[in-house]
Amino acid sequence: MDEPSLVRAAQRGDLDSFNTLVLYYQDMVYGTALRIVGDPDLAADAAQEAFLSAFRTLVTFRGGSFKSFLMRTVTNACYDELRRRKRRPTTPLEPDTEDGEMDSPGWLADPNMSPEETAEAVELEHAIQHCLENLPVEFRSVVVLADIQGLDYSEIASAARMPLGTVKSRLARARLRLRECLRAFEELLPSIFRLEGEGVA
Amino acid sequence: MIGTRDVEVLSSYLDGQLSSGDLAQIESRLTSDAELASVLKDLRIARNALKRLPASKAPRNFILTRSKVGERPPMPRAYPVFRFASVVATLLLAFTAAVNSIIPRVSFGAAAPAAEYGFGGGPGIGGDCGDPCGLAPSLQMGAATEAAAESEVSPSLLLTAPAALTPSAGQDIARATEAPPPAEALPKEELTAIPEPEVPQVQLVESVIPGSWQLGLLGFALVCAGAALYLRRVAKHKWS
């Protein structure tokens, strides 16, 4: 995919070129939104709004990382969704399962995993999401962009429109808070999490 | 004691974002400071937990459609012409309807020679006016009513005078009609001879703007609007 030429064409109003970019980035955009807002429906709304907003504001894009531009759009859309949800809290129509958890998402169904492993993976994922949602939203977006989407510091600074120093500070504090929260779910953390990469940066 | 600055440095160390000088310094501290090493371990656990989260797939495609982004299909050149023509025809139609309803042409029937008084050429009271005829009727009417009141002229004459001719004339006539001479003052034969006052028959005649024009405008507006709608539908169909 020739991203720069697609972006240039999209800037001229070529919707097909923009849709090629949408298809390439939609998983990343939706994943980011899901981790920030924590609700699949809200995340889908935020992702759709982000792409729409990106297309409308693409003329203001002056080169650089298109991924950062898209991440900035989606984090802004997530902030808007969260603000909206805060103003008008809603009760989901679909009932929760008996143990109070939502049904496992389809993407977790790994055919190689035993039912117990699948259940543990779901629990761990819920625990991490719970800890993420306990973070302030500014910290959450930084840690999602860095540790889930793998953006480097300069890309995060561009996406979040904040100085590099603020990115470093927020990321460090977010990780520390996450660790504190995850202590309550210690038994869920596989040993590989604790041992992986020890002594290696 | 681990400070905020140390945590930031450790976090950057995990991401490989430290300069060579800072890197050497933190590595030497890590070998001697167990607390610092413990914080580094905590940060690493948190980071690894997030990194190993399964990637989520989009539940649907988020591709944009032209209608979603608010793009409009390119319209044929004739479209704005038809649209404008239909709007103009509709406005004209509304104007003609307003004119016909607000300014109807009213004619007083047979008992309305009085309508001619307004133009100063009325027979009888005004006669040939030698003065400017615009002023004459009211003055003459005033004089006529006074004379009528004094000489007990039959009220039928007064009733034929238009009340709306001029304010002064109207008032005079009103006074004259409100205070008729006492019946006993009139001789009996005169009372019986007084004919019934003729009520002016108001007739609405043809409208100012003929109905055929309005029908034509209506038809034109409908044809133009229909053509514009058809062109738009065709353009949208091609666009999608």
Interface residues (C-beta under 8 A of the other chain):
Chain A: G13 L15 F18 N19 V22 L23 Q26 D27 V29 Y30 G31 L34 R35 P40 A44 A47 Q48 F51 L52 F55 R56 P105 W107 L108 A121 L124 E125 I128 V143 V144 A146 D147 I148 D152 Y153 K168 S169 L171 A172 R173 R175 L176 L178 R179 L182 L189 F193 R194 E196 G197 E198 A201
Chain B: T4 V7 E8 L10 S11 S12 Y13 L14 D15 G16 Q17 V39 K41 D42 L43 R44 I45 A46 R47 N48 A49 L50 K51 R52 L53 P54 A55 S56 K57 A58 P59 R60 N61 F62 I63 L64 R66 K68 V69 E71
